[in-house]
Amino acid sequence: MAIGSIGAYLIFEDNRKVMNIVFNKVFEIAAWLILLYSLVFGSIHVFTLIDHELYSLVFLIIILNVGFNKKVTISLENPILNYIGKISYGLYVYHMTVILLFSLVYKKYSLSNTVNTAWLYFFVVATTFLIAHLSYRYFESYFLRLKSKYTVIESANEPDLPYNDHITEQIGRIVN
């Protein structure tokens, strides 16, 4: 949390010297490569006392670049990821129930070979996405429309933030 706070401080205090380093394409690509390597081969061990802090720094570099760098190398803005973001609450809520139901079927019919396990993973993911999609479309969107109808937004002076225009653009994209 402290490393994330440092990142917020850098943004709000407009520390250009440090942000130029964070926004450097070499550091951005290195952070993505470390993340990708860790996902494929497992976490990188440097020194036990600082492993978590190093990963926090890698995530901070990725988050600051994706959120605030106008010349980001790897953009996460695309329709598929935006839609996954919309249904992500449903993915979170329903995934354990879907896993439980499929595991019961898996046990009942003794489907314990490698091919069936691969199919099990596929069906769990596909079913979870389907349920999350249906939940968003027919349930959550109704309440989201109600929320916008009854939301009161009080006007206030915006703080003079160095990346405020970029934040407003990002929020506009998310809302639309």
Long-range contacts (C-beta under 8 A, 24 or more apart in sequence): 3-53, 3-56, 3-57, 3-60, 4-56, 4-60, 4-63, 6-60, 7-60, 7-63, 7-64, 10-64, 11-64, 11-68, 11-161, 11-162, 11-163, 12-159, 12-161, 12-162, 14-161, 14-162, 14-163, 19-64, 19-68, 22-60, 22-61, 22-64, 22-65, 22-69, 23-64, 23-65, 23-69, 23-71, 25-73, 27-61, 28-61, 28-62, 28-65, 28-69, 28-72, 28-73, 28-74, 29-73, 29-74, 31-58, 31-59, 31-61, 31-62, 31-65, 32-62, 32-73, 32-74, 34-58, 35-59, 35-62, 67-170, 68-163, 68-166, 68-167, 70-166, 77-173, 82-174, 85-174, 86-136, 87-129, 87-132, 87-133, 87-135, 87-136, 88-132, 89-132, 89-136, 89-140, 90-131, 90-132, 90-133, 90-135, 90-136, 90-140, 91-128, 91-129, 91-132, 93-132, 93-135, 94-128, 94-131, 94-132, 94-135, 95-124, 95-128, 98-124, 98-127, 98-128, 98-131, 99-124, 102-127
